[in-house]
Amino acid sequence: RLDDIGRKHRSLTATGGDWSLYGSMAPCQMCAANSRGVCGQSKKITVAPLDNLFRYAPAELFAYWTWFHHQLQEEHRHGREWLFHLATTPAGQLEGEGVTISGLAVASIDGFVVEFTRDQAIATRMREDDRVLVGLHGLRPGDATSVEGTIESLGERSVRVRVQDVLSDRTRRYRLDDLSRHGMPDWQTQGLTDFLVTAMETTPVRGRELAAQELPPLAHVILGVGGDLAPLPVDPEVPSFLGELNAVQRHALGSALALTPESGQPLLIQGPPGTGKTSLIAELVHAIALQEFGRDAAGSAQRPVLLLANSHRAVDELVLKLASRYPDLAPFVVRVGQPRGGMDPSVRARVLSEAIGAKESLAAVDMAAEGAERLVALIREGNLLHDQAMIFAGTLAAAQGPDLRGLSFRTVIVDECGQATEPAALQALRHMTAGFRSRFILVGDHRQLPPVVPDPDPDDPPIRFDFPEELAPSGLTHEHTLKTSLFERLASRYPQRLTTLRDQYRMNAPICDLVSNTFYEGRLQPGTPEVAERRLTGWFS
């Protein structure tokens, strides 16, 4: 039925997004099959189109797509109900729930970044990077034009928001409403469908149903159809130029460098609190950069390293660690996305628009007389920096952004993978080399916070679907939801591919023992005697 709808030029809701199945306009701009050039209706077909896409998909792959697609669509339904709650509940009650901040005055506007303040202290459940709806104080969402935005920073009586449209009226008071519960972002649905499309597109088979064994090796791992994986090397080779790493960190780094992209076998690095996973990632990126320096011509479509994380904070920490440890590497790093409030200057400097000084340069010229010439010069300068970059760092959501368009990477690293939903983590596959043949390194800790997914309303439980038996080899069960990360599932399914950092440098011995015995089967330990013996005595004298 899905293939028939596509052939009859009706909108294919199954490829992701929130449009009508029988809408008059096909969602080609959002469709993964169109972006990959394998749809028969695409205007940019570059390979043989994948006719009968869903009919010819292996049963295991289709069941995987269906299982998560149902859950994402269920989140969309709950998101619409959340908007109804915001629109029909008094603002005072919503503020008591911690999901609305009202009575805000505009303190400053800098382009699309608005600083709001109020005299009353702000107590809210909303946090940095949360999506919000900016509307007029005294009116409910939907009663007047509202603007979506993202919280950049929160203070005791202030909040900075990057809005998606101009907020020009400084005289009115505003309210912010929490949109983080408004369903799952469309990019997760697109990433899920892109995995299905790409897994099929990279095979040479056309005109018949594919067997799961004909899919790329990494797809075998994700679907659980390839059997057990090889254990990690016992004593992997590590470069002699490494910085200070302990024995377990060195083993993890050596295992990462020993990965063979053709095998599709990922590496999972579990980083409990204080074990230096950010330092490890920085050393790994540095080692890869030194090994591959000069391999790619300027402007090549293939680059060495893509760093992705679930949050802006984690991405900024990675870029900052690289900049502080290896400043000579900074010119070859691009922080994907737009500059944000509170960014460290060394991180902000790696955003392309900031690296070329676009805002200041354009402000210094007469736009009518010299604007076009200056803009062309800035674009050329930005393209030069982009062409020379080896390392790109951004959030999982940014994997579809313009900074990464047309690029593939030989090594893809996902930090905070234990906090990302499985469809979100699939974004990392979108920029692998053909056939998912890239090193795939997942860093996280499934013993810490899981993916943030709104709890269902007990009075409106989610729709339950029969669990597809084709998914049993993957380790998925009917109990797995979007709160189970790809990191957690693969760590359970392939424990031989997991290495756990054990030496921590944050907690003294008594606290470490408590955390270790509660969450890590007693394997966590202080990294040095000095760490173990730390006490508060003397700190307050």
C-alpha positions as CSV (number, residue, x, y, z in Angstrom):
1,R,0.0,0.0,0.0
2,L,2.8,2.4,0.8
3,D,4.5,1.8,-2.5
4,D,1.2,2.2,-4.4
5,I,0.6,5.6,-2.8
6,G,4.1,6.7,-3.9
7,R,3.5,5.6,-7.5
8,K,0.2,7.4,-7.7
9,H,2.0,10.7,-6.7
10,R,0.4,11.0,-3.3
11,S,2.3,12.3,-0.4
12,L,4.2,9.5,1.3
13,T,3.8,10.2,5.1
14,A,5.8,7.1,5.9
15,T,9.1,8.8,4.8
16,G,8.9,11.1,7.8
17,G,7.4,14.4,8.8
18,D,4.0,15.6,9.8
19,W,1.9,15.9,6.6
20,S,-1.2,14.3,5.2
21,L,-0.9,10.9,3.6
22,Y,-3.2,12.1,0.8
23,G,-2.1,15.7,0.8
24,S,-1.9,17.6,-2.5
25,M,1.8,18.4,-2.2
26,A,4.4,15.7,-2.0
27,P,7.0,16.3,0.8
28,C,10.0,15.9,-1.5
29,Q,12.2,18.5,0.3
30,M,11.9,16.4,3.5
31,C,11.9,13.0,2.0
32,A,15.0,10.8,2.5
33,A,14.3,8.9,-0.7
34,N,14.4,12.2,-2.6
35,S,17.5,13.5,-1.0
36,R,19.3,10.2,-1.8
37,G,18.1,10.5,-5.4
38,V,16.5,7.0,-5.4
39,C,12.8,8.0,-5.7
40,G,11.2,7.6,-9.1
41,Q,9.6,11.0,-8.6
42,S,12.8,12.7,-7.7
43,K,14.1,15.4,-10.0
44,K,17.7,14.6,-9.1
45,I,18.0,10.9,-9.7
46,T,21.6,9.9,-9.6
47,V,21.3,6.1,-9.3
48,A,18.7,3.5,-10.3
49,P,15.5,4.4,-8.4
50,L,14.3,2.1,-5.7
51,D,10.9,1.3,-6.9
52,N,8.7,-0.7,-4.5
53,L,10.8,0.6,-1.7
54,F,8.8,-0.9,1.1
55,R,7.7,-4.0,-0.8
56,Y,11.4,-5.0,-1.4
57,A,12.7,-4.1,2.0
58,P,13.9,-7.1,4.1
59,A,11.4,-8.1,6.7
60,E,13.8,-7.3,9.5
61,L,14.6,-3.8,8.2
62,F,10.9,-2.9,7.5
63,A,10.0,-4.2,11.0
64,Y,12.7,-2.0,12.6
65,W,11.5,1.1,10.7
66,T,7.9,0.4,11.5
67,W,8.6,-0.2,15.2
68,F,10.3,3.1,15.8
69,H,8.1,5.0,13.3
70,H,5.0,4.1,15.3
71,Q,6.6,5.3,18.5
72,L,7.7,8.6,16.9
73,Q,4.2,9.2,15.5
74,E,2.8,8.4,18.9
75,E,5.0,11.1,20.3
76,H,3.7,13.5,17.7
77,R,0.2,12.8,18.9
78,H,1.1,13.5,22.5
79,G,2.7,16.7,21.3
80,R,-0.5,17.9,19.8
81,E,-2.3,17.1,23.0
82,W,0.4,19.1,24.9
83,L,-0.2,22.2,22.8
84,F,-3.9,21.8,23.7
85,H,-2.9,21.7,27.4
86,L,-0.9,24.9,27.0
87,A,-3.7,26.7,25.2
88,T,-6.5,25.8,27.6
89,T,-4.7,26.0,31.0
90,P,-4.3,29.3,32.9
91,A,-0.8,30.7,32.9
92,G,-0.5,30.7,36.6
93,Q,-1.2,27.0,36.8
94,L,1.3,26.3,34.0
95,E,3.9,28.4,35.8
96,G,3.3,26.2,38.9
97,E,3.9,23.2,36.8
98,G,7.2,24.7,35.7
99,V,6.4,24.8,32.0
100,T,5.6,28.5,31.5
101,I,7.4,31.7,32.4
102,S,5.2,34.8,32.1
103,G,5.4,38.5,32.7
104,L,8.7,38.9,30.8
105,A,10.0,42.2,29.6
106,V,12.4,42.6,26.6
107,A,15.8,43.7,28.0
108,S,17.7,43.5,24.7
109,I,17.4,42.2,21.1
110,D,20.5,41.3,19.1
111,G,19.3,40.0,15.8
112,F,17.4,36.8,16.6
113,V,18.6,36.6,20.2
114,V,16.3,38.1,22.8
115,E,17.1,38.7,26.4
116,F,14.0,38.6,28.7
117,T,13.9,39.7,32.3
118,R,11.4,40.1,35.1
119,D,11.5,41.2,38.8
120,Q,10.2,37.9,40.1
121,A,12.7,35.0,40.4
122,I,12.3,32.4,37.7
123,A,11.6,28.9,38.9
124,T,11.1,26.5,36.0
125,R,11.7,23.0,34.7
126,M,12.9,24.3,31.4
127,R,16.6,24.2,30.7
128,E,19.1,25.4,28.1
129,D,18.5,24.0,24.6
130,D,14.8,23.5,25.3
131,R,12.4,24.6,22.6
132,V,9.9,27.2,23.7
133,L,7.0,29.2,22.3
134,V,7.3,32.9,22.7
135,G,3.9,34.6,22.9
136,L,2.3,37.7,24.4
137,H,1.7,37.9,28.1
138,G,-2.0,37.7,29.0
139,L,-2.9,35.7,26.0
140,R,-2.9,32.0,25.5
141,P,-0.9,30.3,22.8
142,G,-2.9,30.4,19.6
143,D,-4.7,33.6,20.6
144,A,-2.0,35.7,18.8
145,T,1.0,35.2,16.6
146,S,3.7,33.2,18.5
147,V,7.3,32.6,17.6
148,E,9.3,29.4,18.3
149,G,12.7,29.6,19.9
150,T,15.4,27.8,21.8
151,I,16.6,28.7,25.3
152,E,20.3,29.7,25.2
153,S,20.8,30.6,28.9
154,L,18.8,30.9,32.1
155,G,19.5,33.2,35.0
156,E,17.8,33.9,38.3
157,R,15.6,36.6,36.7
158,S,16.5,36.5,33.1
159,V,16.3,34.1,30.1
160,R,18.0,34.4,26.7
161,V,16.2,32.9,23.8
162,R,17.2,32.5,20.1
163,V,13.9,33.0,18.2
164,Q,13.1,31.8,14.7
165,D,11.5,35.1,13.6
166,V,12.1,38.7,14.3
167,L,10.7,40.0,17.6
168,S,10.6,43.7,17.0
169,D,8.1,45.0,19.7
170,R,10.2,45.8,22.8
171,T,7.2,47.4,24.6
172,R,5.0,44.3,25.2
173,R,5.4,41.7,27.9
174,Y,5.8,38.1,26.8
175,R,5.5,34.5,28.1
176,L,7.5,31.4,27.3
177,D,5.8,28.0,27.0
178,D,7.7,24.7,27.1
179,L,7.7,23.1,23.6
180,S,10.1,20.2,24.5
181,R,7.1,17.9,24.9
182,H,5.7,18.8,21.5
183,G,6.4,15.5,20.0
184,M,9.8,14.3,18.7
185,P,11.6,16.5,16.1
186,D,11.0,15.6,12.5
187,W,14.7,15.1,11.9
188,Q,14.5,11.9,14.0
189,T,11.9,10.5,11.7
190,Q,13.9,11.5,8.7
191,G,17.0,9.9,10.1
192,L,15.1,6.7,10.7
193,T,13.9,6.6,7.1
194,D,17.3,7.6,5.8
195,F,18.7,4.5,7.4
196,L,16.1,2.3,5.6
197,V,16.7,4.0,2.3
198,T,20.5,4.1,2.5
199,A,20.8,0.5,3.7
200,M,18.8,-0.6,0.5
201,E,20.3,2.0,-1.9
202,T,23.9,0.8,-1.2
203,T,23.2,-2.7,-2.4
204,P,23.4,-3.5,-6.1
205,V,20.2,-5.5,-6.1
206,R,17.1,-4.0,-7.8
207,G,13.8,-5.5,-8.8
208,R,13.3,-8.1,-6.0
209,E,13.0,-8.3,-2.2
210,L,16.3,-8.0,-0.5
211,A,17.5,-10.4,2.1
212,A,18.8,-8.9,5.3
213,Q,22.2,-10.5,4.7
214,E,22.6,-8.4,1.5
215,L,22.5,-5.1,3.5
216,P,25.7,-3.4,4.6
217,P,27.6,-4.9,7.6
218,L,26.6,-2.1,10.0
219,A,23.0,-2.7,9.2
220,H,23.5,-6.3,10.2
221,V,24.8,-5.1,13.6
222,I,21.9,-2.8,14.2
223,L,19.3,-5.4,13.1
224,G,21.1,-8.2,14.9
225,V,21.2,-10.5,11.8
226,G,24.9,-11.0,11.5
227,G,25.5,-13.2,14.5
228,D,28.1,-12.4,17.2
229,L,30.8,-9.8,16.7
230,A,34.5,-10.2,17.3
231,P,35.8,-9.2,20.7
232,L,37.9,-6.1,21.1
233,P,41.7,-6.6,20.7
234,V,43.5,-7.5,23.9
235,D,46.6,-5.3,23.3
236,P,45.9,-2.8,20.6
237,E,48.6,-0.6,19.2
238,V,48.6,3.0,20.4
239,P,50.5,5.9,19.0
240,S,53.6,7.0,20.8
241,F,52.6,10.7,20.8
242,L,49.6,10.3,23.0
243,G,49.0,12.7,25.9
244,E,48.4,11.5,29.4
245,L,46.0,8.6,29.4
246,N,45.6,5.8,31.9
247,A,45.8,2.2,30.8
248,V,42.1,1.7,30.2
249,Q,41.8,4.9,28.2
250,R,44.8,3.9,26.1
251,H,43.2,0.5,25.4
252,A,39.9,2.2,24.3
253,L,41.8,4.6,22.0
254,G,43.8,1.8,20.5
255,S,40.6,-0.2,20.0
256,A,39.1,2.8,18.2
257,L,42.1,3.2,15.9
258,A,42.1,-0.6,15.2
259,L,38.5,-0.5,13.9
260,T,38.1,-1.6,10.2
261,P,35.4,0.4,8.5
262,E,34.6,-2.5,6.2
263,S,33.5,-4.8,9.0
264,G,30.8,-2.5,10.3
265,Q,31.7,-3.5,13.9
266,P,31.2,-0.5,16.2
267,L,33.1,0.4,19.4
268,L,31.1,1.3,22.5
269,I,33.0,3.3,25.2
270,Q,31.2,3.6,28.6
271,G,32.3,6.7,30.5
272,P,31.1,6.8,34.1
273,P,31.3,10.2,35.8
274,G,34.7,11.7,36.0
275,T,36.5,9.0,34.0
276,G,37.8,11.5,31.4
277,K,35.7,10.5,28.3
278,T,36.0,14.0,26.9
279,S,39.8,13.9,27.2
280,L,39.8,10.5,25.6
281,I,37.7,11.7,22.6
282,A,40.1,14.7,22.2
283,E,43.1,12.5,22.2
284,L,41.4,10.1,19.7
285,V,40.5,13.0,17.4
286,H,44.0,14.4,17.6
287,A,45.5,11.0,16.8
288,I,43.3,10.6,13.7
289,A,44.0,14.1,12.6
290,L,47.8,13.5,12.7
291,Q,47.5,10.1,10.9
292,E,45.3,11.5,8.1
293,F,46.7,15.1,7.8
294,G,47.1,15.9,4.1
295,R,45.2,12.8,2.9
296,D,42.3,14.8,1.5
297,A,42.5,17.5,-1.1
298,A,41.0,20.9,-0.2
299,G,37.3,20.8,-0.7
300,S,37.1,17.0,-0.8
301,A,33.7,15.4,-0.1
302,Q,35.3,13.0,2.3
303,R,36.9,14.1,5.6
304,P,38.5,12.4,8.6
305,V,36.3,13.0,11.7
306,L,32.7,13.9,12.5
307,L,31.9,14.6,16.2
308,L,28.3,14.5,17.2
309,A,26.6,14.8,20.6
310,N,23.1,14.9,22.0
311,S,23.4,18.5,23.3
312,H,25.1,21.7,22.5
313,R,26.8,21.7,25.9
314,A,28.6,18.4,25.1
315,V,29.6,19.6,21.7
316,D,31.0,22.8,23.1
317,E,33.0,20.8,25.7
318,L,34.5,18.7,23.0
319,V,35.6,21.7,20.9
320,L,36.9,23.5,24.0
321,K,38.9,20.5,25.0
322,L,40.5,20.2,21.5
323,A,41.2,24.0,21.4
324,S,42.8,24.0,24.8
325,R,44.9,20.8,24.3
326,Y,45.8,21.2,20.7
327,P,45.5,24.9,19.6
328,D,47.4,24.1,16.3
329,L,44.4,21.9,15.4
330,A,41.9,24.7,15.8
331,P,42.0,26.1,12.2
332,F,40.9,22.6,11.0
333,V,37.9,22.4,13.3
334,V,34.4,23.6,12.4
335,R,31.7,24.0,15.1
336,V,28.5,23.2,13.1
337,G,25.6,25.6,13.5
338,Q,25.1,29.1,14.7
339,P,26.8,31.0,17.5
340,R,24.9,30.8,20.8
341,G,24.8,32.8,24.0
342,G,27.3,31.7,26.6
343,M,29.6,30.1,24.1
344,D,33.3,30.1,25.2
345,P,35.2,32.4,22.9
346,S,37.4,29.6,21.6
347,V,34.4,27.6,20.7
348,R,32.6,30.5,19.1
349,A,35.7,31.2,17.0
350,R,35.2,27.8,15.3
351,V,31.7,28.7,14.0
352,L,32.2,29.6,10.4
353,S,30.3,32.9,10.5
354,E,32.3,33.9,13.5
355,A,35.6,32.7,12.1
356,I,35.3,35.1,9.1
357,G,33.8,37.9,11.2
358,A,30.8,38.2,9.0
359,K,28.6,40.3,11.3
360,E,31.3,42.9,12.0
361,S,32.6,43.0,8.5
362,L,29.2,43.7,7.0
363,A,28.4,46.3,9.7
364,A,31.5,48.2,8.7
365,V,30.6,48.9,5.1
366,D,28.0,50.8,3.2
367,M,25.7,47.9,2.2
368,A,24.3,49.8,-0.8
369,A,27.7,50.7,-2.3
370,E,30.0,47.8,-1.1
371,G,27.7,45.2,0.4
372,A,27.6,42.8,-2.5
373,E,31.3,42.8,-3.0
374,R,32.0,42.3,0.7
375,L,29.5,39.5,0.9
376,V,31.1,37.6,-2.0
377,A,34.5,38.0,-0.3
378,L,33.1,36.6,3.0
379,I,31.6,33.7,1.2
380,R,34.9,32.9,-0.4
381,E,36.7,33.1,2.9
382,G,34.1,30.9,4.6
383,N,34.3,28.3,1.8
384,L,38.1,28.3,2.1
385,L,37.9,27.5,5.8
386,H,35.2,24.9,5.2
387,D,37.3,23.3,2.5
388,Q,40.4,23.0,4.7
389,A,38.5,21.6,7.8
390,M,39.2,18.1,8.9
391,I,37.0,17.9,12.0
392,F,33.3,18.9,12.2
393,A,31.5,19.0,15.5
394,G,27.8,19.5,16.0
395,T,24.6,18.1,17.6
396,L,22.8,15.1,16.2
397,A,20.1,17.4,15.0
398,A,22.7,19.4,13.1
399,A,23.6,16.3,11.0
400,Q,21.2,17.6,8.3
401,G,22.5,21.1,8.4
402,P,24.2,23.1,5.6
403,D,27.7,22.9,7.1
404,L,27.7,19.1,6.5
405,R,25.8,19.0,3.2
406,G,27.6,16.7,0.7
407,L,30.3,15.5,3.2
408,S,31.1,12.0,4.4
409,F,33.5,11.0,7.2
410,R,35.8,8.1,7.7
411,T,35.3,8.2,11.5
412,V,32.0,9.1,13.2
413,I,32.0,9.6,17.0
414,V,28.8,10.1,19.0
415,D,29.1,11.4,22.5
416,E,26.3,11.3,25.1
417,C,24.9,8.4,23.0
418,G,23.2,7.0,26.1
419,Q,21.0,10.1,26.3
420,A,19.9,10.0,22.6
421,T,16.9,8.1,21.4
422,E,17.8,5.4,18.9
423,P,16.3,7.2,15.9
424,A,18.3,10.3,16.9
425,A,21.5,8.3,17.1
426,L,20.9,7.1,13.5
427,Q,21.6,10.6,12.4
428,A,25.3,9.7,12.7
429,L,24.9,7.3,9.8
430,R,23.8,9.9,7.4
431,H,27.4,11.2,6.8
432,M,29.3,7.9,6.7
433,T,31.0,6.8,3.6
434,A,29.1,4.6,1.1
435,G,27.7,1.5,2.6
436,F,28.1,2.8,6.2
437,R,31.8,2.0,5.8
438,S,33.2,4.3,8.5
439,R,34.6,3.8,12.0
440,F,31.6,4.0,14.3
441,I,32.4,4.9,17.9
442,L,29.6,5.4,20.5
443,V,30.5,7.1,23.8
444,G,28.1,7.3,26.6
445,D,26.9,5.7,29.8
446,H,23.6,3.8,30.0
447,R,23.8,3.8,33.8
448,Q,23.3,7.6,33.8
449,L,20.4,9.6,32.4
450,P,18.4,7.9,29.6
451,P,16.9,9.7,26.6
452,V,14.5,12.5,27.6
453,V,11.1,11.3,26.4
454,P,7.9,12.7,28.0
455,D,6.1,10.2,30.2
456,P,2.7,9.2,28.8
457,D,-0.5,10.5,30.4
458,P,-1.8,7.7,32.7
459,D,-5.3,8.6,31.5
460,D,-4.2,8.3,27.9
461,P,-1.8,5.4,27.5
462,P,0.1,5.0,24.2
463,I,-1.3,2.8,21.5
464,R,0.3,-0.6,21.8
465,F,1.4,-2.5,18.7
466,D,2.2,-6.2,18.4
467,F,6.0,-6.7,18.7
468,P,7.4,-7.8,15.3
469,E,9.1,-11.2,15.8
470,E,11.7,-10.2,13.1
471,L,13.2,-7.9,15.7
472,A,14.0,-10.6,18.2
473,P,17.6,-11.1,17.0
474,S,18.3,-7.4,17.5
475,G,17.8,-7.6,21.2
476,L,14.8,-5.3,21.1
477,T,11.7,-6.5,23.0
478,H,8.2,-5.2,23.4
479,E,9.3,-3.3,26.5
480,H,11.8,-1.2,24.6
481,T,10.7,2.3,23.9
482,L,12.4,5.5,22.8
483,K,13.8,5.7,26.4
484,T,16.1,2.9,25.5
485,S,19.1,4.3,23.7
486,L,21.0,2.7,20.8
487,F,24.0,2.6,23.1
488,E,22.2,0.6,25.8
489,R,20.8,-1.8,23.4
490,L,24.0,-2.5,21.6
491,A,25.9,-2.8,24.9
492,S,23.5,-5.5,25.9
493,R,23.4,-7.2,22.6
494,Y,27.2,-7.1,21.9
495,P,28.9,-6.8,25.3
496,Q,32.2,-7.9,23.7
497,R,32.3,-4.6,21.9
498,L,32.0,-2.5,25.1
499,T,34.9,-1.1,27.0
500,T,34.3,0.7,30.3
501,L,36.5,3.4,31.7
502,R,37.2,2.6,35.4
503,D,39.6,5.3,36.8
504,Q,37.7,8.4,37.9
505,Y,39.2,11.7,38.9
506,R,36.2,13.5,40.5
507,M,35.1,11.6,43.6
508,N,37.0,10.7,46.8
509,A,37.1,7.1,47.9
510,P,33.9,6.9,50.0
511,I,31.8,8.6,47.4
512,C,33.3,6.6,44.6
513,D,32.7,3.4,46.5
514,L,29.0,4.3,46.9
515,V,28.6,5.1,43.2
516,S,30.7,2.2,42.1
517,N,28.8,-0.4,44.1
518,T,25.4,1.0,43.3
519,F,25.7,1.4,39.6
520,Y,28.9,-0.2,38.3
521,E,29.3,-3.6,40.1
522,G,32.3,-2.3,42.1
523,R,34.4,-1.6,39.0
524,L,34.8,2.2,39.4
525,Q,37.9,3.4,41.4
526,P,39.8,6.6,42.2
527,G,42.4,7.3,39.5
528,T,45.1,8.4,41.9
529,P,45.7,8.2,45.7
530,E,45.3,12.0,45.8
531,V,41.8,11.8,44.3
532,A,40.9,9.0,46.8
533,E,42.0,11.0,49.8
534,R,40.4,14.3,49.0
535,R,38.4,15.8,51.9
536,L,36.4,19.0,52.5
537,T,38.6,19.7,55.6
538,G,40.3,23.1,55.1
539,W,38.1,24.2,52.2
540,F,36.1,26.5,54.4
541,S,38.8,27.7,56.8
